[in-house]
Amino acid sequence: MPDTTPELLRAALIEAIRDACDAGRGIPASLEAAARDHARAQREAGLPVEKLIIQMKDAIRRETGQQEFLFMPRVIGWTVAGYFAGTSEREEA
């Protein structure tokens, strides 16, 4: 069973962002799952969403440089969606 600790999921997400940025081919579909998994793990660990967003914005800026405009909206959107996935009563019905 793979290790899904928040720290390892964060490291995997940062590495995926770095790899995608270095490849220069846009945002791979696999990045969405990594962002959502990381966000869910952080929520389950008790990190408030506002702190998670700040951390992710800092990481995206640091890792993407001039490609920030490409990565920021999508990765932050997936992060927020992943954080709140499964928390709505409407989703559970």
PyRosetta script that sets phi, psi and omega in degrees:
from pyrosetta import init, pose_from_sequence

init()
pose = pose_from_sequence("MPDTTPELLRAALIEAIRDACDAGRGIPASLEAAARDHARAQREAGLPVEKLIIQMKDAIRRETGQQEFLFMPRVIGWTVAGYFAGTSEREEA")
pose.set_psi(1, 129.2)
pose.set_omega(1, -178.4)
pose.set_phi(2, -68.3)
pose.set_psi(2, 149.6)
pose.set_omega(2, 178.2)
pose.set_phi(3, -76.7)
pose.set_psi(3, 126.3)
pose.set_omega(3, -177.4)
pose.set_phi(4, -119.1)
pose.set_psi(4, 34.9)
pose.set_omega(4, 176.8)
pose.set_phi(5, -67.3)
pose.set_psi(5, 150.1)
pose.set_omega(5, 179.8)
pose.set_phi(6, -54.4)
pose.set_psi(6, -38.1)
pose.set_omega(6, -177.9)
pose.set_phi(7, -66.5)
pose.set_psi(7, -42.8)
pose.set_omega(7, 179.7)
pose.set_phi(8, -70.3)
pose.set_psi(8, -37.3)
pose.set_omega(8, 177.3)
pose.set_phi(9, -67.0)
pose.set_psi(9, -37.2)
pose.set_omega(9, 176.7)
pose.set_phi(10, -64.2)
pose.set_psi(10, -45.8)
pose.set_omega(10, 179.3)
pose.set_phi(11, -60.9)
pose.set_psi(11, -40.9)
pose.set_omega(11, 179.0)
pose.set_phi(12, -65.4)
pose.set_psi(12, -39.8)
pose.set_omega(12, 178.8)
pose.set_phi(13, -65.6)
pose.set_psi(13, -45.9)
pose.set_omega(13, 179.5)
pose.set_phi(14, -61.4)
pose.set_psi(14, -42.1)
pose.set_omega(14, 178.6)
pose.set_phi(15, -63.5)
pose.set_psi(15, -39.9)
pose.set_omega(15, 178.7)
pose.set_phi(16, -65.2)
pose.set_psi(16, -39.7)
pose.set_omega(16, 176.7)
pose.set_phi(17, -63.8)
pose.set_psi(17, -47.1)
pose.set_omega(17, -179.8)
pose.set_phi(18, -60.2)
pose.set_psi(18, -46.3)
pose.set_omega(18, -179.6)
pose.set_phi(19, -62.7)
pose.set_psi(19, -42.9)
pose.set_omega(19, 179.9)
pose.set_phi(20, -64.5)
pose.set_psi(20, -41.2)
pose.set_omega(20, 179.5)
pose.set_phi(21, -64.6)
pose.set_psi(21, -45.4)
pose.set_omega(21, -179.9)
pose.set_phi(22, -63.5)
pose.set_psi(22, -35.7)
pose.set_omega(22, -178.8)
pose.set_phi(23, -70.2)
pose.set_psi(23, -28.5)
pose.set_omega(23, 177.7)
pose.set_phi(24, 66.5)
pose.set_psi(24, 28.3)
pose.set_omega(24, -178.3)
pose.set_phi(25, -114.7)
pose.set_psi(25, 20.1)
pose.set_omega(25, -179.2)
pose.set_phi(26, 90.6)
pose.set_psi(26, -160.3)
pose.set_omega(26, -174.9)
pose.set_phi(27, -101.7)
pose.set_psi(27, 117.0)
pose.set_omega(27, 179.5)
pose.set_phi(28, -72.6)
pose.set_psi(28, 152.0)
pose.set_omega(28, -179.8)
pose.set_phi(29, -59.9)
pose.set_psi(29, -30.9)
pose.set_omega(29, -178.4)
pose.set_phi(30, -64.8)
pose.set_psi(30, -20.4)
pose.set_omega(30, 180.0)
pose.set_phi(31, -66.9)
pose.set_psi(31, -31.4)
pose.set_omega(31, 178.9)
pose.set_phi(32, -61.9)
pose.set_psi(32, -48.5)
pose.set_omega(32, -179.7)
pose.set_phi(33, -62.7)
pose.set_psi(33, -40.0)
pose.set_omega(33, 179.5)
pose.set_phi(34, -63.5)
pose.set_psi(34, -42.1)
pose.set_omega(34, 179.4)
pose.set_phi(35, -66.0)
pose.set_psi(35, -43.4)
pose.set_omega(35, -179.3)
pose.set_phi(36, -67.2)
pose.set_psi(36, -42.5)
pose.set_omega(36, 179.4)
pose.set_phi(37, -63.2)
pose.set_psi(37, -43.9)
pose.set_omega(37, 178.6)
pose.set_phi(38, -61.3)
pose.set_psi(38, -45.5)
pose.set_omega(38, -178.8)
pose.set_phi(39, -63.3)
pose.set_psi(39, -42.8)
pose.set_omega(39, 179.2)
pose.set_phi(40, -62.3)
pose.set_psi(40, -43.1)
pose.set_omega(40, 178.9)
pose.set_phi(41, -63.3)
pose.set_psi(41, -38.4)
pose.set_omega(41, 178.5)
pose.set_phi(42, -67.5)
pose.set_psi(42, -39.8)
pose.set_omega(42, 176.5)
pose.set_phi(43, -61.8)
pose.set_psi(43, -45.6)
pose.set_omega(43, -179.3)
pose.set_phi(44, -65.3)
pose.set_psi(44, -26.1)
pose.set_omega(44, 177.0)
pose.set_phi(45, -83.6)
pose.set_psi(45, -5.9)
pose.set_omega(45, 175.6)
pose.set_phi(46, 95.9)
pose.set_psi(46, 8.6)
pose.set_omega(46, 179.1)
pose.set_phi(47, -75.2)
pose.set_psi(47, 127.2)
pose.set_omega(47, 177.2)
pose.set_phi(48, -64.8)
pose.set_psi(48, 146.0)
pose.set_omega(48, -176.6)
pose.set_phi(49, -58.4)
pose.set_psi(49, -37.0)
pose.set_omega(49, -178.1)
pose.set_phi(50, -65.2)
pose.set_psi(50, -35.0)
pose.set_omega(50, 177.1)
pose.set_phi(51, -71.5)
pose.set_psi(51, -38.0)
pose.set_omega(51, 177.9)
pose.set_phi(52, -62.0)
pose.set_psi(52, -43.9)
pose.set_omega(52, -179.7)
pose.set_phi(53, -62.6)
pose.set_psi(53, -44.1)
pose.set_omega(53, 178.5)
pose.set_phi(54, -60.9)
pose.set_psi(54, -45.3)
pose.set_omega(54, 179.2)
pose.set_phi(55, -60.9)
pose.set_psi(55, -43.7)
pose.set_omega(55, -178.0)
pose.set_phi(56, -69.0)
pose.set_psi(56, -39.8)
pose.set_omega(56, 177.7)
pose.set_phi(57, -61.8)
pose.set_psi(57, -43.0)
pose.set_omega(57, 177.8)
pose.set_phi(58, -61.1)
pose.set_psi(58, -44.3)
pose.set_omega(58, -179.2)
pose.set_phi(59, -64.9)
pose.set_psi(59, -42.3)
pose.set_omega(59, 180.0)
pose.set_phi(60, -63.5)
pose.set_psi(60, -45.4)
pose.set_omega(60, 178.0)
pose.set_phi(61, -59.4)
pose.set_psi(61, -44.4)
pose.set_omega(61, -177.9)
pose.set_phi(62, -65.6)
pose.set_psi(62, -40.4)
pose.set_omega(62, -172.8)
pose.set_phi(63, -88.2)
pose.set_psi(63, -23.6)
pose.set_omega(63, -171.1)
pose.set_phi(64, -106.8)
pose.set_psi(64, -19.2)
pose.set_omega(64, 179.8)
pose.set_phi(65, 56.3)
pose.set_psi(65, -122.1)
pose.set_omega(65, -176.5)
pose.set_phi(66, -71.4)
pose.set_psi(66, -11.0)
pose.set_omega(66, 178.3)
pose.set_phi(67, -91.2)
pose.set_psi(67, 7.6)
pose.set_omega(67, -179.2)
pose.set_phi(68, -51.5)
pose.set_psi(68, -43.3)
pose.set_omega(68, -177.5)
pose.set_phi(69, -57.9)
pose.set_psi(69, -28.7)
pose.set_omega(69, -179.8)
pose.set_phi(70, -80.0)
pose.set_psi(70, -42.7)
pose.set_omega(70, -173.8)
pose.set_phi(71, -84.3)
pose.set_psi(71, -37.6)
pose.set_omega(71, -170.5)
pose.set_phi(72, -55.1)
pose.set_psi(72, -56.1)
pose.set_omega(72, -175.2)
pose.set_phi(73, -62.1)
pose.set_psi(73, -41.9)
pose.set_omega(73, -176.4)
pose.set_phi(74, -71.0)
pose.set_psi(74, -48.1)
pose.set_omega(74, -176.2)
pose.set_phi(75, -66.7)
pose.set_psi(75, -40.2)
pose.set_omega(75, 178.2)
pose.set_phi(76, -66.7)
pose.set_psi(76, -40.9)
pose.set_omega(76, 177.4)
pose.set_phi(77, -60.2)
pose.set_psi(77, -45.5)
pose.set_omega(77, 178.6)
pose.set_phi(78, -66.1)
pose.set_psi(78, -35.1)
pose.set_omega(78, 179.1)
pose.set_phi(79, -64.4)
pose.set_psi(79, -47.8)
pose.set_omega(79, 179.4)
pose.set_phi(80, -64.1)
pose.set_psi(80, -43.7)
pose.set_omega(80, 178.8)
pose.set_phi(81, -61.5)
pose.set_psi(81, -42.6)
pose.set_omega(81, 179.2)
pose.set_phi(82, -66.9)
pose.set_psi(82, -36.5)
pose.set_omega(82, -179.9)
pose.set_phi(83, -62.2)
pose.set_psi(83, -43.7)
pose.set_omega(83, -175.0)
pose.set_phi(84, -95.4)
pose.set_psi(84, -2.9)
pose.set_omega(84, -179.7)
pose.set_phi(85, -59.8)
pose.set_psi(85, 129.0)
pose.set_omega(85, 177.9)
pose.set_phi(86, 84.1)
pose.set_psi(86, 4.2)
pose.set_omega(86, -177.7)
pose.set_phi(87, -100.1)
pose.set_psi(87, -9.1)
pose.set_omega(87, -177.6)
pose.set_phi(88, -89.6)
pose.set_psi(88, 138.5)
pose.set_omega(88, 175.6)
pose.set_phi(89, -61.6)
pose.set_psi(89, -33.8)
pose.set_omega(89, 179.9)
pose.set_phi(90, -62.8)
pose.set_psi(90, -40.0)
pose.set_omega(90, 179.0)
pose.set_phi(91, -65.8)
pose.set_psi(91, -33.3)
pose.set_omega(91, -176.2)
pose.set_phi(92, -78.4)
pose.set_psi(92, -20.3)
pose.set_omega(92, -177.2)
pose.set_phi(93, -75.5)
pose.dump_pdb("model.pdb")
